[in-house]
Amino acid sequence: MNYEEEIKKIEDEIARTQYNKATEHHIGLLKAKIARLKKAAASSKKKGSGKGFAIRKEGDGTVVMVGFPSVGKSTLINKLSAAKSETAAWEFTTKEVIPGMLEYRGAKIQILDIPGIIEGAAEGKGMGKVVLSTVRSADMILIIVDLQTVDRLGVLLDELRKADIRLDENPPDITIKKKLMGGISVMGKSGLSESTIKDVCKTFGLLNADIVIRRPITIDQLIDHLTGSCVYIPSLIVVNKGDLTDAKKLHEIENGIRTRYGKEVLSISAEQGIGIDALKNKIYEKLAFIQIYTKRREGKEVGEPLIVKEGTTIKDICLRIHKELLKKFKYALVTGKSVRYPNQRVGLDHKVMNQDIVTIIAEI
């Protein structure tokens, strides 16, 4: 029996099993086995020699547009940036990645128009694996549907999940420290039984470890952490061609998406330019940008603001200015919300906050 047959057999067993507290442990182990088999299957396949999408990330953040063919992604990227993506009334117009650059509120945001995704993309249909590998590198995902494809939104979300892309989720707060002996010890408030955690870990060959779980998790989150292949990316669902229906119908569509999927949604018309400014603002917010300022020690003037992401450290800022600065770094002086008093001395690991003023002190 090959990997695909084994996976299908286990998936069928899960489908036949009613989920409740009594079966949670059993289903969790079955899911763990599927994840382990998929990981083994992926590592056993030789990498193809076909041309991939080698796109160099530029700007302050990268946004990838995901959607079925012919939902208006090419028109939208042309509205958002200076890109020249071919548009047409038939499907599969875009056969490569088209990059564009959106300049907004001082930030330079790379927008990527990729080939349309079809059902089965995660298994490789329609260049799916190559396309989804580009999506995995994004800082944000725009999921584009129109009035004809909105009912198939769940297919897109399923394909992204199968590609180990977790939308609008935080990584589970888990620390695993392997050891040579002593079995598995679990500390913290996991929300799962200790036996379930241990058995899932053993499915992945983890027999001896100290595990700290700082906030409650699900079995799926535990499996995601153990596979180590998931990426966590913010998203926004965009309903394009909203000008082709009335406001009442559009409102119903938006409410239906929020209720069914729990996702944030925005309606636009790329062709008519409706809602484009609101979309730009949402993109900026979802990328969680902050502004920080640099200042020379002997000067009073601050420079132009640097656009960085929340969680940026002094080390990141040094690399942003010049990689040689990191080699000569001594300390930094910071004034702002991230410190207790003006010109506080901090090290490379210090995280800055919005509107902080930073002075880098380096060896001459």
C-alpha positions in Angstrom: 0.0 0.0 0.0 1.5 3.4 -1.0 1.3 6.7 0.9 -1.8 7.9 -0.9 -3.7 4.7 -0.3 -2.8 4.7 3.4 -3.8 8.3 3.8 -7.1 7.7 2.0 -7.8 4.7 4.3 -7.3 6.8 7.4 -9.3 9.7 6.1 -12.2 7.3 5.5 -12.0 6.1 9.0 -12.1 9.6 10.4 -15.2 10.3 8.2 -16.9 7.3 9.7 -16.1 8.3 13.3 -18.5 10.7 15.1 -16.5 13.4 16.8 -17.1 13.9 20.5 -15.1 14.0 23.7 -14.8 10.2 23.8 -13.4 9.9 20.3 -11.2 13.0 20.4 -8.1 11.0 21.4 -8.6 8.4 18.7 -9.3 11.0 15.9 -6.3 13.0 17.1 -4.0 10.0 16.6 -5.5 9.3 13.1 -4.8 13.0 12.1 -1.3 12.7 13.4 -0.7 9.5 11.3 -2.0 11.4 8.2 0.3 14.3 8.9 3.3 11.9 9.3 2.5 10.0 6.1 2.1 13.3 4.1 5.5 14.5 5.4 7.1 11.1 4.5 5.5 11.2 1.1 6.7 14.7 0.4 10.3 13.9 1.4 10.3 10.7 -0.7 9.4 12.5 -4.0 12.2 13.9 -6.0 12.1 17.6 -6.7 10.9 18.4 -10.2 13.1 20.2 -12.7 10.4 22.4 -14.0 10.6 26.2 -13.9 9.3 27.7 -10.7 8.3 31.2 -9.7 11.6 32.7 -8.5 10.4 36.1 -7.3 12.7 38.3 -5.3 10.8 39.9 -2.4 11.0 43.7 -2.5 9.7 46.6 -0.6 8.4 46.6 3.0 6.0 43.7 2.6 4.7 41.2 0.0 1.0 40.6 -0.8 -0.1 37.6 -3.0 -3.5 37.6 -4.7 -5.1 34.2 -4.7 -8.2 33.2 -6.6 -9.9 31.2 -9.3 -9.0 32.1 -12.9 -10.8 35.1 -14.4 -12.0 36.8 -11.2 -10.2 40.1 -12.0 -6.9 39.7 -10.3 -5.0 41.2 -13.2 -7.3 44.2 -13.4 -6.9 44.7 -9.6 -3.1 44.6 -9.6 -3.1 47.2 -12.4 -5.3 49.4 -10.2 -3.1 49.0 -7.1 0.3 49.4 -8.8 2.2 50.2 -11.9 2.2 46.5 -13.0 1.1 45.6 -16.5 -0.7 42.3 -16.0 -2.5 41.1 -19.1 -6.3 41.1 -18.8 -8.8 39.2 -20.9 -12.3 37.7 -20.6 -11.1 34.1 -20.7 -9.6 32.0 -18.0 -5.9 31.3 -17.3 -4.7 34.6 -18.8 -1.9 34.9 -16.2 0.6 32.0 -16.6 3.4 33.5 -14.6 3.8 35.8 -11.6 3.3 39.4 -12.3 4.9 41.7 -9.7 3.7 45.2 -9.0 4.6 47.9 -6.3 1.9 49.7 -4.3 3.2 52.9 -2.6 0.9 53.9 0.2 1.3 55.9 3.4 5.1 55.8 3.0 5.3 52.0 2.6 6.3 50.2 -0.6 4.2 47.0 -0.8 5.0 44.3 -3.4 1.8 42.9 -5.0 2.0 39.5 -6.8 -0.6 38.4 -9.4 -0.2 34.6 -9.7 -2.0 32.1 -11.9 -5.5 31.1 -10.8 -5.9 28.3 -8.3 -8.1 25.3 -9.1 -9.5 22.6 -7.0 -6.7 20.0 -6.4 -4.0 22.6 -6.5 -2.4 21.3 -3.3 -2.0 17.9 -5.0 -0.3 19.5 -8.0 -3.1 20.2 -10.4 -2.8 23.3 -12.6 0.8 24.0 -11.5 -0.8 24.1 -8.0 2.3 23.2 -5.9 4.5 25.8 -7.6 1.8 28.5 -7.3 1.1 27.6 -3.6 4.8 27.7 -2.8 4.8 31.4 -3.9 1.7 32.0 -1.7 3.6 30.5 1.3 6.2 33.2 1.1 3.7 36.1 1.4 3.3 38.5 4.3 -0.4 38.8 3.5 -2.9 37.0 1.2 -5.7 38.7 -0.7 -8.3 36.0 -1.5 -10.2 37.2 -4.6 -13.6 36.0 -5.6 -16.4 37.4 -7.8 -20.1 37.0 -7.8 -19.8 33.8 -9.9 -17.2 32.1 -7.7 -18.1 33.3 -4.2 -20.0 30.1 -3.6 -16.7 28.2 -4.1 -14.7 30.2 -1.6 -14.5 27.2 0.6 -12.5 25.4 -2.1 -9.8 28.1 -2.0 -9.6 28.0 1.8 -9.3 24.2 1.7 -6.5 24.3 -0.8 -4.6 26.8 1.3 -5.1 24.7 4.4 -3.9 21.6 2.6 -0.8 23.5 1.6 -0.2 24.1 5.4 -1.1 27.8 5.1 -2.9 28.9 8.3 -4.9 32.1 7.7 -5.3 34.7 10.4 -4.0 32.3 13.1 -1.2 32.7 15.6 1.3 29.8 15.9 0.7 27.7 19.0 2.8 28.8 22.0 4.7 25.5 22.4 8.3 24.8 23.4 9.7 21.3 23.0 13.1 20.4 24.4 14.3 17.0 23.4 16.2 14.8 25.8 17.9 11.4 25.8 15.7 9.7 28.3 12.9 10.1 30.8 9.9 10.0 28.6 7.7 13.0 27.8 6.7 15.5 30.5 4.0 18.1 29.8 3.8 21.5 31.6 1.3 24.3 31.2 -2.5 24.5 30.5 -2.8 22.8 27.1 -6.5 22.1 27.0 -5.7 18.5 26.0 -5.2 15.4 28.1 -1.6 14.5 28.8 -2.1 11.1 27.3 -3.3 12.6 24.0 -0.3 14.9 23.8 2.1 12.0 24.6 0.5 9.6 22.1 0.5 12.3 19.3 4.1 13.0 20.0 5.0 9.3 19.9 3.3 9.1 16.5 6.0 11.5 15.2 8.8 9.5 16.9 9.2 12.0 19.8 9.7 9.8 22.8 11.7 11.9 25.3 11.1 15.6 25.7 10.0 18.4 28.0 7.0 20.1 26.5 5.8 23.5 27.7 2.4 24.7 26.4 1.6 28.3 27.5 -2.0 28.6 26.2 -4.7 26.1 25.3 -4.3 24.4 22.0 -6.2 22.0 19.8 -5.0 18.6 18.5 -4.6 20.1 15.0 -2.4 22.9 16.4 -0.2 20.3 18.2 0.1 18.4 14.9 0.9 21.5 13.0 3.7 22.3 15.5 5.2 18.8 15.3 5.2 18.8 11.5 7.0 22.1 11.4 5.7 22.9 7.9 2.9 25.5 8.6 3.1 29.2 7.8 0.8 31.7 9.5 -0.3 34.6 7.3 -3.0 37.3 7.6 -5.6 37.5 4.9 -8.5 39.5 3.5 -11.3 38.2 1.4 -12.1 40.5 -1.5 -15.4 40.2 -3.5 -14.7 41.8 -6.9 -17.2 43.0 -9.5 -19.5 44.2 -6.8 -20.9 46.8 -9.2 -22.7 44.0 -11.1 -25.3 43.6 -8.3 -27.3 45.7 -5.9 -26.2 46.8 -2.4 -28.7 44.5 -0.7 -27.3 41.4 -2.4 -23.7 42.5 -1.8 -24.5 42.9 1.9 -25.9 39.4 2.0 -22.8 38.0 0.4 -20.5 39.8 2.9 -22.6 38.6 5.9 -22.6 35.1 4.6 -18.8 35.0 4.3 -18.4 36.4 7.8 -20.9 34.0 9.3 -19.6 30.8 7.5 -15.9 31.4 7.6 -15.3 34.0 10.3 -13.2 36.0 7.9 -12.9 39.8 7.2 -14.4 40.7 3.8 -14.4 43.8 1.6 -16.4 44.3 -1.6 -14.8 46.3 -4.5 -15.0 46.8 -8.3 -11.5 46.7 -9.8 -12.9 47.7 -13.2 -14.7 50.7 -11.9 -12.2 51.6 -9.2 -14.7 51.3 -6.4 -13.4 50.4 -3.0 -9.7 50.6 -4.1 -8.7 53.2 -1.5 -10.4 51.2 1.3 -8.5 48.1 0.1 -5.2 49.9 0.2 -5.9 50.9 3.8 -6.8 47.3 4.7 -3.7 46.0 3.2 -1.6 48.4 5.2 -3.4 47.5 8.4 -3.1 43.8 7.8 0.6 44.0 7.2 0.9 45.5 10.7 3.3 48.3 9.8 4.8 50.8 12.2 7.0 53.8 11.7 10.3 54.4 13.5 12.8 57.2 13.1 16.6 57.2 13.2 18.6 60.0 14.6 22.3 60.8 14.8 23.6 61.0 18.4 25.0 64.6 18.0 22.0 65.8 15.9 18.5 67.0 16.8 16.8 66.2 13.5 15.3 62.8 12.9 15.4 61.2 9.5 12.5 60.0 7.3 10.5 57.3 8.9 11.4 53.7 8.3 8.4 51.4 7.6 8.9 48.2 9.6 6.6 45.5 10.9 5.5 45.0 14.5 8.0 42.9 16.4 11.0 44.5 14.6 14.2 44.4 16.6 17.2 46.7 16.8 19.1 44.0 14.9 16.6 44.1 12.1 17.0 47.9 11.9 20.8 47.5 11.7 20.5 45.1 8.8 17.9 47.4 7.1 20.4 50.3 7.2 23.5 48.4 6.3 24.7 44.9 7.2 28.2 46.2 8.2 26.5 48.2 10.9 25.7 45.0 12.7 29.3 44.0 12.9 30.3 47.3 14.5 27.2 47.6 16.8 27.8 48.6 20.4 24.3 49.6 21.7 21.3 51.7 20.7 19.5 54.6 22.3 15.8 54.5 22.1 13.1 57.1 22.9 9.5 56.2 22.7 6.8 53.7 23.8 9.1 50.7 23.9 11.3 52.0 26.7 10.8 53.4 30.2 12.7 56.7 29.7 14.2 58.8 26.9 17.5 57.6 25.3 17.4 54.3 27.1 20.3 52.0 26.2 19.2 48.8 24.6 20.7 45.8 22.8 20.1 44.0 19.5 17.1 42.0 20.8 15.0 45.0 21.8 11.7 45.3 20.0 10.7 48.8 18.8 7.3 50.3 18.8 5.4 52.8 16.6 7.0 56.3 16.5 10.1 55.2 18.4 13.3 57.3 17.8 16.4 55.1 17.5 20.1 56.1 17.6 22.6 53.3 16.7 25.9 53.6 18.4 28.7 51.7 16.6 32.5 51.4 16.7 34.3 53.9 14.5 
